[in-house]
Amino acid sequence: MNYETIIVQKENGMATITLNRPEKLNAVNDEMIEELKEAMRELRQDNDVRVVIMTGAGRGFCSGGDLTMSIYQSTDATVLFRFMESLAQLVIQLRALPQPVIASINGVAAGGGCNLALGCDMVVASEEARFSQIFVKGNLHPDTGGTYFLPRLVGTAKAMELMLTGKMVGAEEATKLGFVNKVVPADQLGSATKELAMAIAKASPIVTRMIKSSIYKGASAELPAALDNESRTAVLIMTSGIYQEGVEASNQNEKK
């Protein structure tokens, strides 16, 4: 599809979604929300795509919601709730993608933009990346999944601090807090993100999808339920032929 606010590119088992409103620091508007949801519906059905990268055009990842939209001046509770529901559906579709998703953060990721990054499975950031739960500074409540993702990644007390102050966090601090996997120089961000994506894409797509699913199930389950899911999924893989293919491929590599 031809999109107006995003770019979707596919190569070598990887799909890259680029938020493409650089003149607005890729601020999210209604059109971008709908285009992202459509892109995710498309990628969900594409068995050739093994890993997804999300990044931003220009000098930032995403500055959050576009405050020039009329919705931000509305006092109609019904209209506002429909907008929030649309944002919620975007987050649900992002998290429901079966492929692992890597956020590649090239600059500012603030408000809803920060939470879009947190909603991805992994985050690679340039040294110039900055993160902020800026909502409180505009007398707004966090959205786009922030109150769900952030406490699970950094703990309740730190999430309280970040959300109640709206402070800006640099890439190195974000790594120490646990919501960024890797920090690289700005000119190496693209290559470092693709290196991680290619490492994931080399594995069986069925296995990587199942591992992703099990990690999130395990995070919200009691230990017995997590172990039961692991056992069932492991048996399913080992009896489906996928495991044997992996053994044969490993044996071939050892002979080389």
VOMAR-860508 format. One record per atom (N, C-alpha, C): residue in one letter; x, y, z. Coordinates in pm, whole numbers, padded with zeros to 5 digits, always signed. Atoms other than C-alpha are relative to their C-alpha. Last residue first. Layout:
aXYZ;...
! end
This chain:
k-00063-00097+00089;k+03169-02740+00682;k+00133+00048+00057;k-00080+00070+00100;k+03076-03058+00868;k+00076+00097-00090;e-00118+00056-00065;e+02961-02865+01176;e+00092-00069-00100;n-00092-00111-00029;n+02727-02652+00961;n+00128-00053+00066;q-00061-00043+00126;q+02565-02965+00816;q+00102+00110+00024;n-00097+00102+00040;n+02508-03107+01163;n+00072+00039-00129;s-00115-00012-00089;s+02343-02782+01274;s+00108-00099-00037;a-00072-00120+00040;a+02114-02784+00970;a+00125+00019+00085;e-00068+00028+00127;e+02017-03144+01041;e+00081+00120-00047;v-00109+00094-00027;v+01941-03065+01405;v+00079-00026-00127;g-00106-00073-00067;g+01737-02760+01307;g+00120-00088+00029;e-00062-00086+00100;e+01535-02957+01055;e+00116+00078+00061;q-00088+00086+00078;q+01474-03217+01326;q+00070+00079-00111;y-00118+00031-00079;y+01337-02947+01556;y+00100-00083-00082;i-00083-00121-00006;i+01099-02814+01292;i+00130-00029+00074;g-00101+00005+00105;g+00966-03162+01216;g+00092+00121+00002;s+00052-00058+00125;s+00645-03108+01411;s+00098-00007-00116;t+00075+00102+00074;t+00708-03339+01707;t-00050+00051-00135;m-00083+00119+00019;m+00986-03131+01865;m-00071-00110-00077;i-00110-00025+00092;i+00799-02805+01812;i+00076-00129-00031;l+00057-00033+00131;l+00476-02925+01971;l+00109+00020-00104;v+00043+00127+00060;v+00667-03088+02256;v-00056+00024-00139;a-00120+00076+00035;a+00847-02760+02332;a-00036-00131-00069;t-00058-00062+00120;t+00518-02565+02318;t+00124-00076-00045;r+00089+00024+00115;r+00341-02803+02558;r+00061+00055-00129;s+00000+00143+00033;s+00631-02808+02802;s-00082-00028-00124;e-00129+00037+00056;e+00682-02431+02797;e+00000-00145-00047;n-00004-00055+00135;n+00310-02369+02848;n+00131-00035-00069;d+00092+00080+00082;d+00307-02606+03145;d+00001+00049-00144;l-00068+00127+00028;l+00614-02434+03291;l-00086-00090-00089;a-00107-00028+00094;a+00446-02094+03259;a+00075-00127-00039;a+00062-00025+00131;a+00127-02225+03421;a+00106+00028-00105;p+00051+00125+00056;p+00325-02377+03710;p-00062+00017-00139;l-00103+00091+00047;l+00525-02052+03753;l-00056-00132-00055;e-00068+00064-00113;e+00223-01820+03778;e+00097-00104-00056;a+00052+00127-00052;a+00144-01628+03462;a+00074-00041+00127;s+00127-00027-00068;s+00178-01269+03339;s-00060-00124+00064;a-00010-00122-00080;a+00543-01270+03237;a-00126+00028+00080;g-00071+00027-00124;g+00521-01633+03126;g+00006+00121+00091;k+00087+00082-00083;k+00256-01552+02866;k+00064-00025+00136;y+00106-00087-00051;y+00471-01268+02738;y-00102-00078+00083;i-00057-00098-00092;i+00779-01488+02712;i-00110+00087+00059;s-00020+00061-00131;s+00576-01773+02564;s+00059+00097+00102;s+00129+00024-00065;s+00445-01564+02276;s+00018-00054+00141;k+00059-00130-00034;k+00790-01437+02187;k-00130-00018+00076;i-00078-00050-00114;i+00931-01791+02203;i-00056+00135+00045;m+00044+00073-00119;m+00649-01917+01980;m+00075+00047+00124;r+00134-00046-00034;r+00715-01648+01721;r-00050-00067+00127;t-00011-00134-00057;t+01086-01721+01726;t-00136+00055+00040;v-00058+00007-00134;v+01021-02094+01683;v+00010+00139+00062;i+00100+00061-00088;i+00785-02048+01390;i+00051-00003+00142;p+00102-00099-00035;p+01021-01803+01222;p-00108-00055+00092;s+00130+00042+00050;s+01307-02056+01244;s-00107+00102+00039;a+00064+00112-00071;a+01620-01861+01324;a-00133-00037-00067;k-00065+00126+00039;k+01815-01648+01075;k-00065-00121+00065;a+00060+00052+00123;a+01566-01359+01111;a+00062-00132-00044;i+00130+00059-00032;i+01671-01304+01473;i-00059-00069-00122;a-00029+00113-00089;a+02037-01249+01383;a-00128-00072+00037;m-00046+00110+00083;m+01922-01035+01089;m+00033-00123+00084;a+00114+00055+00074;a+01718-00810+01319;a+00042-00121-00083;l+00084+00074-00095;l+02011-00763+01558;l-00116-00066-00072;e-00081+00114-00046;e+02243-00668+01271;e-00080-00086+00098;k+00012+00106+00101;k+01968-00451+01121;k+00081-00124+00039;t+00137+00054-00006;t+01946-00248+01440;t-00017-00114-00098;a+00012+00079-00123;a+02323-00209+01459;a-00138-00061+00014;s-00071+00127+00018;s+02342-00103+01092;s-00012-00089+00124;g+00064+00084+00102;g+02072+00159+01129;g+00066-00135-00012;l+00131+00049-00046;l+02204+00298+01457;l-00064-00095-00101;q+00003+00146+00004;q+02570+00318+01353;q-00136-00058+00034;d-00024+00045+00137;d+02580+00688+01258;d+00002-00152-00014;a+00111-00033+00090;a+02412+00782+01585;a+00020-00055-00141;p-00014-00132+00061;p+02670+00601+01798;p-00108+00024-00105;v-00108-00006+00099;v+02526+00291+01966;v+00015+00144-00049;v-00023-00138+00045;v+02312+00216+02272;v+00120+00000-00094;k-00135-00032+00047;k+02174-00135+02331;k+00004+00146-00045;n-00091+00114+00006;n+01881-00308+02497;n+00143+00040-00029;v-00076-00005+00125;v+01684-00002+02609;v+00101-00115+00003;f+00094+00001+00113;f+01410-00043+02870;f+00067+00028-00134;g+00046+00128+00051;g+01627-00165+03154;g-00099+00004-00114;l+00133+00023-00056;l+01689+00135+03376;l-00063-00127-00055;k-00016+00041-00139;k+02060+00116+03297;k-00134-00031+00065;t-00059+00134+00002;t+01981+00126+02925;t+00015-00053+00142;a+00109+00091+00039;a+01748+00423+02972;a+00049-00144-00004;e+00081+00023-00120;e+02029+00600+03159;e-00112-00098-00029;e-00079+00079-00093;e+02259+00552+02860;e-00079-00030+00127;a-00010+00140+00044;a+01996+00667+02612;a+00076-00087+00100;g-00090+00028+00112;g+01910+00987+02794;g+00012-00149-00027;v-00099+00104-00030;v+01605+01033+03015;v+00084-00024-00125;m-00061+00056+00120;m+01392+01348+03009;m+00111-00096+00040;k-00142-00027+00027;k+01186+01412+03321;k+00047-00068-00128;g-00015-00023+00143;g+00804+01401+03304;g+00144+00024-00041;t-00085-00116+00026;t+00800+01443+03682;t+00010+00034-00147;l+00046-00113-00081;l+00510+01218+03784;l+00086+00125-00018;m+00130-00049+00045;m+00565+00972+03499;m-00046+00124+00077;l-00006-00045+00139;l+00938+00922+03548;l-00132+00060-00047;e-00089-00116+00015;e+00922+00910+03927;e-00004+00056-00143;m+00062-00114-00067;m+00622+00678+03939;m+00082+00126-00022;a+00105-00044+00092;a+00784+00448+03683;a-00074+00120+00058;k-00065-00078+00105;k+01092+00438+03906;k-00103+00049-00102;a-00051-00125-00056;a+00882+00334+04207;a+00064+00087-00108;t+00105-00097-00032;t+00678+00075+04016;t+00056+00134+00045;g+00048+00008-00137;g+00962-00114+03853;g-00096+00115+00031;v-00092-00070-00090;v+01165-00036+03540;v-00040-00011+00147;l-00137-00008+00048;l+01023-00262+03269;l+00096+00058+00104;r-00049+00135+00022;r+00695-00378+03420;r+00146-00001-00043;p-00025+00066-00130;p+00630-00032+03563;p+00056-00141-00015;l-00112-00057-00075;l+00686+00121+03213;l+00021-00067+00136;f-00136+00040+00037;f+00472-00109+03002;f+00105+00045+00099;y-00015+00146+00003;y+00127-00091+03165;y+00147-00037-00022;t+00017+00047-00139;t+00114+00275+03271;t+00006-00152+00009;g-00110-00035-00088;g+00262+00368+02933;g-00012-00054+00141;g-00054+00114-00074;g+00016+00173+02720;g+00107+00032+00101;t-00079+00088+00087;t-00054+00436+02455;t+00074-00108+00079;d+00080+00088+00085;d-00176+00682+02719;d+00095-00091-00077;p-00068+00089+00095;p-00036+00884+03007;p-00098-00087-00078;h-00022+00132-00058;h-00270+01144+03164;h+00072-00087-00103;l+00062+00113+00069;l-00236+01504+03049;l+00030-00129+00075;n+00122+00036-00074;n-00164+01821+03244;n-00082-00108-00072;g+00111-00061+00073;g+00086+01925+02977;g-00133-00027+00066;k-00037-00140+00023;k+00389+01864+03199;k-00107+00074-00081;v+00033-00079-00119;v+00224+01544+03325;v+00030+00149-00020;f+00142-00030-00016;f+00229+01391+02976;f-00030+00099+00113;i+00019-00144-00012;i+00605+01413+02924;i-00143+00042+00033;q+00143+00015-00027;q+00685+01049+02987;q-00053+00142+00029;s+00071-00075-00104;s+01022+01124+02832;s-00147-00039+00006;f+00131+00056-00031;f+01290+00943+02634;f-00067+00084+00109;r+00049-00051-00127;r+01600+01078+02462;r-00144-00048+00018;a+00139+00029-00036;a+01806+00927+02182;a-00034+00056+00138;e+00078-00124-00001;e+02128+01101+02081;e-00145-00023+00041;e-00046-00079-00114;e+02351+00807+02174;e-00079+00129+00013;s-00123-00074+00026;s+02145+00604+01929;s+00037+00078+00125;a+00004-00146-00001;a+01894+00357+02062;a+00134+00059-00039;v-00138-00042+00029;v+01813-00010+02009;v-00004+00151-00015;v-00029-00139+00038;v+01490-00119+02176;v+00149+00017-00021;m-00139-00038-00028;m+01343-00468+02200;m+00020+00143-00046;d-00059+00109-00078;d+00991-00615+02210;d+00144+00029+00041;c-00077+00093+00083;c+00807-00301+02102;c+00071-00101+00089;g+00089+00107+00044;g+00547-00148+02333;g+00066-00098-00094;l+00009+00099-00108;l+00819+00054+02506;l-00088-00118-00039;a-00129+00070-00009;a+00892+00230+02175;a-00005-00109+00107;l-00008+00086+00118;l+00523+00311+02126;l+00131-00078+00002;n+00074+00122-00030;n+00526+00434+02486;n-00012-00093-00120;c-00078+00081-00094;c+00801+00685+02417;c-00070-00133+00023;g-00112+00052+00077;g+00611+00810+02114;g+00091-00085+00085;g+00043+00121+00070;g+00295+00840+02322;g+00109-00060-00085;g+00144+00026-00013;g+00477+01085+02545;g-00039-00131-00064;a+00068-00064-00112;a+00825+01149+02410;a-00148-00035+00002;a+00118+00088-00008;a+01071+00959+02194;a-00076+00045+00124;v+00097-00010-00108;v+01339+01210+02091;v-00112-00102-00016;g+00006-00132-00062;g+01620+01096+01866;g-00102-00001+00112;n-00102-00090+00053;n+01720+00796+01653;n+00002+00137+00065;i+00030-00136-00046;i+01531+00519+01830;i+00115+00094-00034;s-00130-00060+00030;s+01521+00184+01650;s-00014+00150+00022;a+00007-00145+00016;a+01231-00009+01804;a+00141+00052-00020;i-00111-00078-00055;i+01266-00382+01739;i-00028+00148-00025;v-00003-00139+00047;v+00958-00601+01690;v+00111+00075+00072;p-00069-00090-00092;p+00961-00983+01715;p+00011+00140-00061;q-00143-00017+00022;q+00707-01132+01471;q+00061+00087+00112;p-00071+00124-00034;p+00369-01249+01600;p+00151+00011-00017;l-00076+00047+00116;l+00234-00894+01608;l+00076-00126+00036;a+00048+00129+00049;a-00001-00883+01907;a+00072-00047-00126;r-00045+00106-00091;r+00194-00610+02088;r-00041-00138-00051;l-00146+00002-00005;l+00158-00373+01794;l+00048-00117+00085;q-00047+00061+00125;q-00207-00466+01740;q+00152-00007-00004;i+00035+00143-00004;i-00286-00399+02107;i+00050-00070-00126;v-00094+00065-00092;v-00100-00067+02094;v-00025-00151+00006;l-00132-00003+00063;l-00294+00045+01786;l+00101-00074+00087;q+00000+00107+00099;q-00621-00069+01944;q+00134-00006-00073;a-00012+00128-00071;a-00546+00149+02246;a+00006-00117-00098;l-00138+00014-00045;l-00485+00452+02025;l+00022-00135+00067;s-00076+00023+00123;s-00824+00398+01859;s+00148-00016+00031;e+00021+00139+00039;e-00984+00359+02202;e+00078-00035-00127;m-00082+00082-00089;m-00828+00688+02308;m-00016-00149-00032;f-00139-00021+00039;f-00979+00861+02004;f+00093-00088+00084;r-00019+00073+00127;r-01319+00707+02076;r+00144+00013-00049;f-00016+00142-00033;f-01287+00826+02437;f+00018-00083-00126;l-00132+00025-00058;l-01221+01182+02324;l+00022-00148+00029;v-00098-00016+00108;v-01526+01191+02098;v+00139-00033+00050;t+00021+00110+00094;t-01750+01053+02373;t+00103+00004-00111;a-00054+00124-00057;a-01606+01287+02639;a-00013-00118-00097;d+00104+00101+00018;d-01667+01598+02428;d+00055-00136+00043;t+00045+00033-00136;t-01431+01860+02567;t-00113-00102-00004;s+00137+00046-00023;s-01234+01891+02242;s-00027-00023+00149;q+00076-00115-00048;q-00920+02102+02207;q-00144-00038+00035;y-00062-00047-00124;y-00688+01801+02184;y-00065+00127+00055;i+00040+00088-00110;i-00922+01639+01930;i+00054+00050+00133;s+00115-00057-00069;s-00872+01939+01699;s-00043-00082+00121;m+00126+00063+00039;m-00525+01814+01610;m-00115+00057+00083;t+00076-00093+00084;t-00251+02069+01674;t-00130-00062-00049;l+00087-00085-00082;l-00130+01862+01970;l-00076+00105-00082;d-00006-00130+00067;d+00006+01594+01737;d-00100+00093+00068;g+00116-00043+00076;g+00040+01306+01982;g+00020+00137-00061;g+00129+00022-00064;g+00382+01185+02086;g-00115+00044-00089;s+00019-00096-00109;s+00717+01333+01983;s-00134-00016+00070;c+00140-00043-00006;c+00811+01030+01774;c-00018+00089+00122;f+00083+00119+00016;f+01147+00888+01665;f-00147+00040-00005;g+00063+00055-00119;g+01341+01208+01608;g-00078-00126-00032;r-00084-00010-00120;r+01585+01383+01376;r-00065-00055+00126;g-00051-00127-00048;g+01441+01284+01040;g+00076-00011+00129;a-00072-00078+00099;a+01228+00976+00982;a+00051+00130+00063;g+00056-00129+00038;g+01134+00752+01272;g+00085+00070-00102;t-00089-00114-00019;t+01187+00385+01347;t-00068+00127-00044;m+00075-00126+00002;m+01002+00055+01383;m+00095+00114+00031;i-00071-00115-00058;i+01178-00268+01284;i-00093+00121-00007;v+00048-00134+00036;v+00985-00592+01225;v+00084+00104+00073;v-00025-00098-00105;v+01122-00948+01223;v-00040+00138-00053;r-00040+00070-00121;r+01045-01267+01029;r+00025+00095+00118;v-00058-00097-00094;v+00851-01122+00736;v+00027-00069+00133;d-00139-00025+00041;d+00802-01389+00470;d+00069+00098+00094;n-00088+00104-00055;n+00491-01519+00650;n+00146+00018-00040;d-00112+00021+00092;d+00308-01195+00579;d+00100-00098+00062;q+00034+00107+00094;q-00031-01206+00753;q+00115-00038-00092;r+00043+00117-00077;r+00076-01006+01061;r-00026-00120-00091;l-00120+00073-00041;l+00260-00768+00832;l-00035-00127+00077;e-00069+00056+00116;e-00061-00659+00658;e+00119-00087+00042;r+00087+00108+00051;r-00259-00613+00979;r+00066-00069-00119;m-00017+00115-00090;m+00038-00422+01118;m-00091-00116-00040;a-00130+00062+00027;a+00044-00191+00816;a+00021-00124+00087;e+00010+00071+00127;e-00329-00125+00853;e+00130-00072-00033;k+00084+00119-00023;k-00290-00039+01221;k-00014-00081-00128;l-00077+00098-00077;l-00001+00192+01141;l-00079-00127+00025;e-00097+00061+00090;e-00204+00361+00868;e+00088-00101+00072;e+00069+00095+00088;e-00498+00416+01102;e+00098-00068-00095;i+00054+00110-00080;i-00283+00573+01374;i-00062-00106-00090;m-00111+00090-00033;m-00089+00778+01119;m-00049-00119+00081;e-00039+00074+00120;e-00411+00922+00977;e+00113-00097+00030;d+00099+00103+00031;d-00545+01019+01318;d+00043-00087-00117;n+00134-00054+00025;n-00227+01205+01411;n-00094-00114-00036;v+00107+00090+00043;v+00097+01092+01575;v-00129+00077-00021;a+00114-00001-00092;a+00390+01332+01592;a-00115-00080-00060;n+00079+00123+00014;n+00674+01226+01363;n-00112-00011+00102;l-00068+00099-00085;l+00897+01511+01482;l-00081-00129+00008;k+00073-00003-00128;k+00637+01735+01315;k+00066-00091+00103;e+00020-00142-00029;e+00848+01817+01006;e-00074+00021+00132;p-00118-00059-00064;p+00966+01456+01016;p-00015+00147+00036;r+00043-00140-00008;r+00616+01316+00953;r+00114+00079+00064;n-00049-00091+00102;n+00722+00973+00831;n-00073+00134+00001;l+00093-00110-00023;l+00710+00706+01100;l+00049+00119-00081;t-00058-00130-00033;t+00923+00438+00939;t-00111+00101+00019;i+00104-00103-00002;i+00804+00077+00949;i+00066+00130+00044;t-00026-00123-00075;t+01082-00161+00850;t-00116+00095-00016;a+00088-00109+00042;a+01008-00521+00749;a+00031+00121+00088;m+00022-00110-00092;m+01282-00784+00768;m-00099+00099-00061;g+00074+00047-00117;g+01290-01126+00600;g-00028+00107+00103;n-00072+00107-00071;n+01564-01020+00359;n-00069-00044+00129;e-00118+00059+00063;e+01396-00694+00259;e+00057-00108+00090;k-00030+00140-00033;k+01066-00518+00324;k+00124-00046-00074;q-00095+00062+00092;q+00986-00147+00339;q+00031-00142+00047;v-00022+00142-00031;v+00688+00028+00497;v+00090-00059-00108;i-00062+00072+00111;i+00684+00409+00502;i+00022-00144+00046;i-00100+00101-00033;i+00450+00604+00729;i+00058-00058-00128;t-00070-00040-00123;t+00240+00921+00714;t+00103-00102+00047;e-00033-00142-00004;e+00097+00915+00360;e+00088+00037+00119;y+00039-00069-00122;y+00088+00542+00289;y+00044+00146-00008;n-00066-00130-00007;n+00095+00363-00045;n-00056+00075+00120;m+00082-00120+00000;m+00000+00000+00000;m+00086+00125+00000;
! end
